[in-house]
Amino acid sequence: MPQVVLVHPQIPPNTGNIARTCAATGTELHLVAPLGFEISDRYLKRAGLDYWPYVKLYYHESLEAFKATHRERGGRCLGFTVRGNFNYIDFQFKANDWLLFGSETSGLPSTILSDCDAKLYIPMAESGVRSLNLSVSVAVSLFEARRQLGYLQ
């Protein structure tokens, strides 16, 4: 099953909402430090409600620590960015994909994007809108991957 990776997330309610989505789908959630909040942040917990016990949460102290985990477990790293080359709907997901998302303020750093196996984007009709909310981006991407892979329940 695909995994969600948040690289340097900044806004606790977004991460809480993403954790809730991951709990509901049985998806692993990987947080890569530094974070813009403490894991114990009350806003983070509030957004995740009482679902935290159901979240398969992994905390990586650094990007290097995450990369070591990725190398050990394998799979493709798919970077989500407004400057992606592939529309996420047209992309063929695999069960061991890692869906990488950057911080709300700056997205994925170019050093991380350059290491990704593919760069995906979510199309938007209005060119004046810079990006979608992080939790929305994760949800639509994760559910498309799950749909393609037959994880309908």
C-alpha positions, 0 to 999 in steps of 0.5 A: 500500500502506498505511504504518505511522507510529509517533509517539514510540515508546518501547520498542525491542523493539516498534519492532524487531518492527514493523520486522520486520513491515514488512520481511516485508510490504514496508510503509513504516515511518515513525518520528516523533521524539522517540523513546524510544531511539536508532535504533542501540539494540541492543535495537531491532536485536535485535528486528528481527534481520537484517531491517533491510536490508529495512525501508523506513524513514523518519525524521521529525525532528518531527511537522511534518516528517511532516505535510509528507511526508504532504501531499506524498504524500497519503492518509488518516491513520488514528489508532488509539486505544482511543477510536476511532469505527470498529472496524478490521474494519468500516473500509474501508481504501484503498491510500494510507492511513497507519496512525498509532500512538502511544507505548506509554505515552500513545497518540496525542496529541489534537492528532494525533488531531484531524487524523486522517481517522478514528479506529479501535479494535481491540475487546477482550473484557475491559474491564479490559485498557487496550490491546494491545501496540503491535507486536500492534496494528500487526500486526493492523491492517496485516494486515487492511488488506492482506487487504481490499486483496488483498495476500495474498502 
